[in-house]
Amino acid sequence: MRCSGGFAVKPPDRKRAEWAMGQFLGAIGLDHSEVDATDTSRRVTALFVDELLSGYAQDPKAILASSPVAARSDVVVVSGIPAATTCPHHLMPTVGHICVGYTPKDRVVGFGALHRLVECFSRRLSFQEQLVQQIADALVEHLDARAAGCIATMAPTCLSSRPPCKSSVRATTVAWAGDVQQDLRDAVTVATATQGNTAYRNSEGNHG
């Protein structure tokens, strides 16, 4: 099976992963008993399979097909969505917030679906630049939105935790898809600048 993002994905083999993690720790010279890492292999495997890479088991098309609402709205924006993705280079998390907006054609979805869409793509091996583009593209492709935009402001721990530590580093990436008009650009940009837990539609609709 091949998921969005280009990675071939097979069902996880937990036993093999646990064995490999134990081999890795030993190969870099760690004695499990001395560093209290006797259960580390199992814990790390569960962390990656059940949490950090759980997005591979989710389908963006199914997420955006859930409870679609036929409603008129010029722009829909949800900001302050917490997100964590895993860098393919160092397998370290990039953590921050994402703002998602789109211009509907015939359908909108509940705000919760946008949160799940972010979770679907962020819980994978992904560069931040890819992540925002995948989210915007999915809204145009699977929801048939006229246009979509996504802005992520995140802290890459592969920079902040490696010497010389750069704890204040934040990276902002922006992506657009479809026939993007200025009103969508303005709405997503302003919502990102004032980012909190906010959801916005500029005409009446269901907020599910």
N, C-alpha and C positions, 0 to 999 in steps of 0.2 A: 504494500500500500504506500502511496506517496501523498504526503500532506502539503498544504500550502507552505511555501518557504523552501521547497526543494529537497527536504530530507526524506529519505526512504525510512518508513517506520514499520517495525514488526512488533508483535506482542512482547512485552518485557519478560525476560528470563531472570527472575529475582535471585534464584540460587546462583546462577552464573555471575550475576552482578556482585553479589555479596562475596563470592570467592575472589573475583577480580579486584575488588576494593581491598581485601585482605592482602593480596599479592602486592598491590600498589604501596600500601603502608609499609610492608616489609621491605620492598625494593628501595624505598627512600630512607631506610635505616631505622624505622620506628619499632620499638619493642612494645607490643600491645599491652603487656602486663605493667610496664613501667609508666605508660602514659594513660592508664585506665581507659584503653580503647578496645576492650574485649567485645563490646557490642556495636562498635562504630560501623562495621561493614553493613550490618542490618539496618542501622539508623540512616546511613547515607543513602542506601538503596531505596528505602521507603521515602525519604525526602525527595529524591529525584523522580521516582515513579509516581507517587501519589500527590505530589505538590508541584515541584518546580517544572516538570515536564508533562503535567496532566492535560495540558491543552491539546496534545496530539489525539486524545480520545474524544475531543469535541468537534462538532461539525458547524462551521459558521453559517452554512446554508440552512441547517435545521434551526439554529438559534434565531435567525432573522425571519424564519417562516412561522415561528411560534406566536400565536395571538396577534396577527397583523390587524391593524385598525384602519378602516377606510375613513380618512379624515383630511380636511384641508388645513395645511399649515405651511407657512412660507419658509421658516427655518426652525430646525430642532437642534438644540445644543445641550450636552451634558458635560459638565466640567468637574474636576476634582476626583476623577475615578482613580483609586489607588491601583498601582500596577508594579509587578516585579517580573523581569524577564532574565534569562540566563545567557550570558555572552558565549558564543561558540568558541572563541579563542581561548578563554581561561576557565570556562565553566563557573564563572562567578556572577552573582546577581547584579542587575541594574535596577534601582528602585526609585519610584517617584510617582507622578500623577499624570493622567492623560485627559485631554479634552477632545470630545468627539462631536461633530456637527454634520448635519446633512440637510439638503433641500429635497423634500419628498416630491414624488410624482403623483401616485395614487394611494400609497400606503405609508403608514407610520407604524412603529412598534413601540411597546412599552419601554420606559427608561431602563428597566431592569435588563432588557435584552441587550442594550448597549453595554452595560456593565459586563454581561456574560460574553459578549463579543470581544471586549478587551481582554478578558480572562482567557478566552480561547487562544488568542494569538500571543499573548504575553507569556503564558505558561508553556513556552517552547524554547528551543535554542534559537535565538534571534538577535540580530543587531538592532539597535534602536531605530536606525534609519529604515530598515525593512519593516519593523513592527508598525510604524505609523502608516506606511503605504499599504500594507496588507489590510489594515482596518478600514481605511478609506475606500480601497478597491472593493472590499467585501460588501460595503453598503450600496455601492453602485451596481455591482454584479448580482447580489442575492436579494436586495430589497428593491431594486430598480429605482434607486434614488436618482434625481437629476444630477446631483453633485454631492460630494462629501469631503470633509476635511478632518484632519487629526493632528494635534500638537501634543508632544510628550516632553515633559521636563523631568529629567531623571538624573540620579547620581550613580555613575558607574563605579562599583566597588573595586574593579580591576585597576582603577586609578587611585581611588581614595585609600586603599589598604596597602598599597605597595610603596616602598620607599623610593624617592622622598614622598611621604604621604601628602595627598592633595585633597584633604577632607572637604574643602569648600567647592569642589568641582561639580558643576551641574551642566548637563548637555541638553539642548533643546533641538528637537527635530520636528519638521513640518512636512505634511504631505497632503495633496489634493487629488481628487479624481472626478471625472465627469465634466459637465459644463458649469464650471465654477463662476459665480457672479460675485460682485463686490459685497453684497449684503451678507453672504455666507462667510466670506473672508473676515469681514468686520466683526460679525457675531462670535466666531470661534476665537479670533485674536483677543477681543475684549474679555471674553469669558476666561481665557487662559491667563490673562494679566491679573484678573481679580479672582483667581482660582480658589474655590472652596467646594463644598458639596452642593452644587447648584444644578438645577435642571430647568430648561427654558424652552417654551414654545411661544411664538409671537402671534398665535391665534388659538382658538379653543380646540381642545382635543383631549383624549383620554391619557392620563398620566399613570400607566401601569408598570 
